[in-house]
């Protein structure tokens, strides 16, 4: 009888291990669940899980990264992306938390631009200027999402922006692919085509706090940006057209420093485009953000020429993070890879005009790790 008991126990343990192994393997890849509705359309939440068990969640509403969970140096799990567990707060139009931004990320002066012989008028939704695509940019639409392979943590988002939408010319076909690698790189691959010339500047607007909670200020984070110049702005945050050297100014992040070190010398805080030291359009590392409390580090790679560094200057506690903490001033930051703000009105800046027959293609990767 004792022998039978041990035999049965051994078989049960094998079955238990087998079942658990199967369950673990099954969690690697993509899962999908209903996540309420927006504009009378069903919204889904997609969970991308890599082999390490680290997780990124993305909503079809706005193509929004709602969370990115990885253990800190002590093994505690929390999201480095600030956001919400319910779609309700996203429908209240927070300031672009985690969203895909387009057609034009950042600002266009006086909400207008000239293309050829035509002047195009946009919605003035940021003082006199147009910001992040207008009243209903790509952050507020429901994307068509497909899962090419449920065992691979990658999803493909598509959207057709009609000619005249938010004042922009041309039917624009946009595809965005999110992929989570096993070494905790979140790659965002953007592709687009148009049937009329149109300005285009796509980016992601995730708010990061590497400690995992807005209870902690991002002013103690350390940042390096590989940029010898930035674009100064006027009182409405439109570039003056100058490319100014960062050396000897509070904008010098060429050597890593704490974000809070010089921020008091920048009226309103950092909300500026940095001119990256890239000589071509290859994917290169352009910034490193780190935090000693959590031991986390975030490297930014991009094919883009610019990086908008924003220190959450307009966060006022109206919205509450998933951990119950209010999102107040300087509790999260953005590193938006992009072309320069107001480029359609700034002929000296790299062109953002996409023409028929051309393919817009840019890649950005945020790579998360623990400080070595």
C-alpha positions in Angstrom: 0.0 0.0 0.0 2.9 2.4 0.9 4.5 1.6 -2.4 1.3 2.3 -4.3 1.0 5.6 -2.5 4.5 6.7 -3.5 3.9 5.6 -7.1 0.7 7.6 -7.2 2.4 10.6 -5.6 5.2 10.5 -8.1 2.8 10.3 -11.1 0.8 13.2 -9.6 3.9 15.4 -9.3 4.9 14.7 -12.9 1.4 15.6 -14.1 1.6 18.8 -11.9 4.9 19.9 -13.3 3.8 19.0 -16.9 0.6 21.0 -16.5 2.4 24.0 -15.0 5.0 23.9 -17.8 2.2 23.9 -20.4 0.5 26.8 -18.6 3.7 28.8 -18.5 4.4 28.2 -22.2 0.8 29.1 -23.1 1.2 32.5 -21.4 4.1 33.5 -23.7 2.7 35.5 -26.6 -0.5 37.5 -26.9 -3.9 37.3 -25.2 -6.9 39.4 -25.9 -9.9 40.5 -23.9 -12.9 42.8 -24.3 -12.3 46.2 -22.8 -15.6 48.1 -23.0 -16.6 50.4 -26.0 -15.6 53.7 -27.5 -17.5 55.4 -30.4 -19.9 52.5 -30.4 -17.0 50.2 -31.3 -15.7 47.3 -29.2 -12.4 48.0 -27.6 -9.9 45.2 -26.8 -7.0 45.0 -24.4 -4.0 43.0 -25.7 -1.5 41.5 -23.3 2.0 40.8 -24.6 4.1 38.4 -22.5 7.7 37.5 -23.2 9.6 34.4 -22.0 10.8 36.2 -18.9 7.1 36.7 -17.9 7.3 40.5 -18.3 4.1 42.0 -19.6 3.0 44.9 -21.8 -0.7 45.7 -22.2 -2.0 47.7 -25.2 -5.5 48.9 -26.0 -7.0 49.1 -29.4 -8.4 52.5 -28.3 -5.6 55.0 -29.2 -3.1 52.2 -29.7 -2.4 52.9 -26.0 0.3 51.3 -24.0 -1.5 51.0 -20.7 1.2 49.2 -18.7 4.6 47.7 -18.9 5.4 45.4 -15.9 8.9 44.2 -15.1 10.5 43.4 -11.7 12.7 46.0 -10.1 16.1 45.1 -8.5 14.3 43.6 -5.4 12.0 41.5 -7.5 9.0 43.8 -6.9 6.7 44.0 -10.0 5.2 47.3 -11.1 4.5 49.2 -14.3 7.0 51.8 -15.5 4.3 53.3 -17.8 1.8 55.4 -15.9 -1.9 54.6 -16.8 -5.2 53.2 -15.8 -6.7 49.7 -15.5 -10.1 50.9 -16.8 -10.9 52.5 -20.1 -13.1 55.0 -18.4 -10.3 57.4 -17.5 -8.9 57.1 -21.1 -12.3 58.2 -22.4 -12.0 61.3 -20.3 -9.1 62.4 -22.5 -6.1 62.5 -20.3 -3.0 64.2 -21.8 -2.2 61.4 -24.3 -1.2 58.7 -21.7 0.6 55.9 -23.6 -1.2 56.8 -26.9 -0.1 56.7 -30.5 -0.1 60.2 -31.7 -0.8 61.5 -35.2 -1.2 62.7 -37.8 1.3 65.2 -36.5 2.9 64.6 -33.1 3.7 67.9 -31.3 2.7 71.4 -32.3 1.9 73.1 -35.6 2.0 76.9 -35.3 -1.2 78.9 -35.6 -3.0 75.6 -36.5 -2.2 75.9 -40.2 0.4 75.1 -42.8 1.0 75.8 -46.5 1.5 73.0 -49.0 2.0 73.9 -52.6 -0.5 76.7 -53.3 -3.0 75.6 -50.6 -3.2 76.6 -47.0 -4.6 74.0 -44.7 -6.4 74.9 -41.5 -6.3 72.6 -38.4 -8.0 72.6 -35.1 -6.4 75.1 -32.6 -6.5 72.8 -29.5 -3.5 74.1 -27.7 -3.8 77.9 -27.4 -3.3 79.2 -31.0 -1.6 76.0 -32.1 -2.6 72.5 -33.2 -1.3 69.8 -31.0 -0.9 66.0 -31.5 -3.3 65.7 -34.5 -6.1 67.9 -33.4 -9.4 67.4 -31.6 -9.6 63.7 -32.5 -6.2 62.5 -33.4 -4.9 58.9 -33.6 -5.0 58.8 -29.8 -8.8 58.9 -29.8 -9.7 56.4 -32.5 -10.2 52.6 -32.3 -7.5 50.9 -34.3 -8.0 47.6 -36.2 -5.7 45.1 -34.4 -4.6 41.7 -35.6 -2.4 39.1 -34.0 -0.2 37.5 -36.6 0.9 34.7 -34.2 -0.5 34.3 -30.7 2.7 32.6 -29.5 4.8 35.7 -30.4 4.3 38.9 -28.3 3.5 41.1 -31.2 0.4 42.9 -32.6 -0.3 44.9 -35.7 -2.5 48.0 -35.7 -4.0 49.6 -38.8 -6.0 52.7 -39.4 -7.1 54.7 -42.5 -7.2 58.4 -41.9 -9.5 59.9 -44.5 -8.7 62.8 -46.8 -9.6 66.0 -44.8 -9.7 64.3 -41.4 -8.8 67.0 -38.8 -7.9 69.3 -41.8 -5.1 67.1 -43.2 -5.0 66.3 -46.9 -4.8 62.8 -48.4 -6.1 59.3 -47.5 -3.4 58.0 -45.2 -2.9 54.3 -44.5 -1.1 53.7 -41.3 0.3 50.5 -39.8 2.0 50.2 -36.4 3.5 47.0 -35.1 4.3 46.6 -31.3 6.7 43.8 -30.5 8.0 42.8 -27.0 11.3 41.0 -27.2 12.6 38.4 -24.7 15.2 40.9 -23.5 12.6 43.5 -22.7 12.7 45.7 -25.7 9.4 47.2 -26.8 9.8 47.9 -30.5 7.3 50.3 -32.3 7.4 50.0 -36.1 5.5 52.7 -38.0 4.7 52.5 -41.7 2.4 54.8 -43.8 1.4 55.7 -47.3 -0.7 58.5 -48.8 -2.5 59.5 -52.0 -1.8 63.2 -51.5 1.2 65.1 -50.1 0.6 65.4 -46.3 2.6 66.2 -43.2 3.2 63.2 -41.0 4.9 62.8 -37.6 4.0 59.7 -35.7 5.1 59.0 -32.1 4.1 57.3 -28.9 3.3 59.4 -25.8 4.0 57.0 -22.9 4.6 58.6 -19.5 7.4 56.9 -17.7 8.4 56.6 -14.0 10.9 53.9 -13.5 10.1 53.5 -9.8 6.7 52.2 -10.8 4.7 54.8 -8.9 4.0 58.6 -9.2 4.5 58.7 -5.4 8.1 59.2 -6.5 9.2 62.3 -8.5 11.0 61.7 -11.8 13.4 64.6 -10.8 15.7 62.0 -9.2 15.9 60.0 -12.4 19.2 60.2 -14.2 19.1 61.0 -18.0 21.5 61.1 -20.9 20.4 62.4 -24.3 22.8 62.2 -27.2 22.1 65.6 -28.6 24.4 68.6 -28.9 21.6 71.0 -29.8 17.9 71.6 -29.1 15.2 73.8 -30.6 14.4 76.8 -28.4 10.7 77.7 -28.3 8.5 80.8 -27.9 5.9 81.4 -25.2 3.5 79.0 -26.9 6.1 76.2 -27.2 6.6 76.7 -31.0 10.3 76.5 -32.1 11.9 79.8 -33.0 13.7 78.0 -35.9 17.1 78.2 -34.2 19.2 75.1 -33.4 20.9 76.1 -30.2 23.9 74.3 -28.7 23.2 72.6 -25.3 26.7 73.2 -24.0 26.7 75.5 -21.0 22.9 75.4 -20.7 20.4 73.5 -18.5 19.6 71.5 -21.7 23.0 69.7 -21.7 22.3 66.0 -21.1 25.2 64.8 -23.1 26.6 63.5 -19.9 24.1 61.8 -17.6 22.7 63.9 -14.9 19.7 64.0 -12.6 16.7 65.6 -14.3 16.0 67.9 -11.3 19.5 69.3 -11.2 18.9 72.2 -13.6 15.1 72.1 -14.1 14.5 75.3 -12.0 16.5 77.2 -14.6 14.0 76.1 -17.3 10.7 78.2 -17.1 7.9 75.7 -16.8 10.2 72.7 -17.0 11.5 70.7 -19.9 9.2 70.4 -22.9 11.7 70.7 -25.8 12.8 68.9 -28.9 16.4 67.7 -28.8 18.3 67.5 -32.1 19.8 64.0 -32.0 23.5 63.5 -33.0 22.4 61.0 -35.7 24.1 61.2 -39.1 21.6 58.8 -40.8 18.3 57.1 -40.4 19.6 53.8 -38.9 18.3 52.6 -35.5 20.6 54.0 -32.9 20.6 54.5 -29.1 19.9 58.1 -28.4 19.0 58.3 -24.7 19.3 56.4 -21.4 17.1 56.9 -18.4 17.9 55.3 -15.0 16.6 55.2 -11.5 18.7 54.1 -8.5 15.6 53.3 -6.3 14.3 50.6 -8.5 17.5 49.8 -10.3 15.8 50.0 -13.6 17.2 51.5 -16.8 15.5 52.4 -20.0 17.4 52.9 -23.2 15.8 54.6 -26.2 16.7 53.6 -29.8 15.2 55.3 -32.8 15.5 56.1 -36.5 14.1 59.6 -36.0 16.0 62.9 -35.9 14.5 64.3 -32.7 13.4 63.5 -29.2 10.8 65.5 -27.3 11.7 65.4 -23.6 8.8 66.4 -21.4 8.8 66.4 -17.6 5.0 66.3 -16.9 4.8 70.0 -16.4 1.0 70.1 -16.9 0.1 67.2 -14.7 -2.1 68.5 -11.9 -3.5 65.5 -10.0 -6.7 65.4 -12.0 -5.9 61.8 -13.1 -5.0 59.0 -10.7 -2.6 56.2 -11.6 -3.5 52.6 -11.3 -1.8 52.4 -7.9 -4.1 55.1 -6.5 -1.5 57.9 -6.6 -2.4 61.2 -8.2 -0.4 62.1 -11.3 1.0 65.4 -10.2 3.7 67.8 -11.5 6.9 66.0 -12.4 5.6 62.5 -11.4 6.1 61.1 -14.9 8.1 62.0 -18.1 7.9 61.5 -21.8 10.6 60.7 -24.4 8.8 61.1 -27.7 10.9 60.2 -30.7 9.9 62.4 -33.6 10.6 64.9 -36.3 10.8 68.4 -35.1 7.7 70.4 -34.0 6.2 72.8 -36.6 8.3 71.4 -39.4 5.6 72.1 -42.0 6.2 75.8 -41.3 10.0 75.6 -40.8 11.7 75.0 -44.1 15.1 74.7 -42.4 13.9 71.6 -40.4 14.0 68.1 -41.9 10.9 67.7 -44.0 7.9 65.8 -42.7 5.9 65.8 -46.0 5.0 62.3 -47.2 4.2 62.2 -50.9 2.3 59.6 -53.0 4.5 56.7 -54.0 6.7 57.2 -50.9 6.7 55.0 -47.8 6.9 56.5 -44.4 8.9 54.1 -42.1 10.3 54.8 -38.7 11.2 52.5 -35.8 11.6 53.2 -32.1 12.6 50.7 -29.4 12.5 51.3 -25.6 14.7 48.7 -23.9 14.2 48.0 -20.2 16.9 46.4 -18.0 18.3 46.5 -14.5 21.4 48.6 -13.9 24.6 46.6 -14.0 
